[in-house]
C-alpha cells in the first residue's frame, strides 16, 4: 500500500515546456498553467513560485490558483510551503493553530505530500490564502485586506528600510482585496492616527480604529511563539467592513518555537516581553491596555502556553508526517534532526515561560 495515501496528496502535472519556463527565472511571479489531482479531484490550475529569500532554496514553495473550477474547497488560492529551514516542518502549523486557540484570526493549514510529474517533492504545508474567501469561510463581514510585505509595515511614520520619514503611508503594504474605493485611504488614515493622536486622547481614540483586544492577542501570540519579524512583517491587516476596525492576521511562522529564520537554535529571551513597533509601544504606554495585555499573557500561560497543552499537539503532527519526511527527497537525510525537534520545542516552552515570568514586572 502507498504510504503517502495517509496524507492528503497533491499531484501536479506541468508540461515540460511550461516547467522549463517556471525554472528559467525563479524571481518571476508570472504563473504557468498546470493540472492537479487533489483529494481525488482533477483540476485546472495556475502555479508560480512564492516567497522571497525562500525561492533560493532547493525545495521550492508554490502558489496555486484554481482555474477550473475557480473555487475548490472554499478557496480560490492556496500556498504550498516547503518548510525547508524548519527541521520539524510543523512550526508554521503549530503557530497558526495556537493563534486560533487564543482568539486570533489565523489561516487554516494541513500537511500534504506533493508530487510533480510523478516525482516526489515531499511534505508541504498547504495554507489557505488570506483573501475575500478567507472571510467568507468564517462568515465575517466583507472588508479590505492588506499584506505586510516588508519592514516598512511597522505602523510608523518612519521607514524601517530607509531610516527616514516615509514617502507614503502605504509603504510596506500591498492591497490584496478592496471592499470599497476608499480602501487605501482607510489604511493611510490608520497609520496616520496611530502616530498623531495626542497621548492624552490615545486611550479613547485608538479603539475607533483597531480592535484592541484582538490586536493584543496577536501581540501575545508573537510573544509566545517568538516570531522576531512578526511585529513589522509576516502579517496581514483586515479592516472589518461593519465595525471599521482593523485586525491582524499572522503569516509565515516557521521561524518560531526555538528556531530562528535560519533554522538555528533561538534563545528564550530573543523577543522582549513588550515586543516592538509603534502601535504596540503606544498601546502599552496606556495603563489600561498594558494591564489588559498582562492579564492576557497570564491567562494564556495558564491554559494554552503549557507543556501539557502544546506538546501532545506537536507530537501528533510529528508522528503524522514522519513516514513521509523519510520519503521527502530534500528532508529524508535529516531524519535524525527531525526526531530531536520534540525536545527542542519542549525546552523552548520551558525556557520561554521562565523568561516571561521573570519579566512580568515590566508590565506593572
C-alpha angles and dihedrals in degrees: 000000000000106000092206088069086081090068122052107267128226112196112187123190118193125175111247092242091051092045089052089053091049091053095042093083117007091195096063113101095198107122125228126216120259144156126239139193109206124171088346095307123119113223142178109229145166118233134196137161115263138203134042118253091009090072088076092061119101091238107062128212120222142209114214121198118189114231107168106047096021092208123045122179089346095306134105093189137020135180125229108206119198092206085209100160095044109086090201097044089210104084095094094051093040088054097047090049090048092052090051090051092055095048104267125131106248137165120266115237143178137183116251136177114240129205125182117203089339095310120116114248092175140224117353135175112235109211125187116239117249099236141108090302090055087061095044093053089057096042089240123157114267112264145155120277125205127189119219100224103174145002093288088077085086099121088245139117087228122082114241090202103041096033093225140079113312116253089214134019087224092066112125095026140091119196108236098177133007123205092183143010088257094062097111091044091055091052093049092046090052093053091045094050093048089060103036108039105111114248094245091055099038098091093057099034106045094063086066089068109030135036094242096194092051091045093052090048088054090050089050090051091055091047093053097043094038099225099171093194093046097096098057102020140012097067145091128221121224120192108203106228093212101046098027088225126134124233129186125232120198123235136179103019102163092112094069144088094057101326127094129215091281093050092253124137113276125216115241092239094050095114116044119235092244093048117202146259127097099271094049092049093049093047093049090050087068112083095219095050093043091053090046089053093048091051090050091052092049093048093049091047089054096049118013108019095062135110091244093053101041106034100060088052092048093046092050092052092048093049091048096056101031097093089052096045084062087057094046108107091209098044109029093090090057097055092118090059090045089057091054096054096086088063092046091054091045092052091046093055092049093047094044093050090052092048095049094047089052091053102046089100088070088068095055 
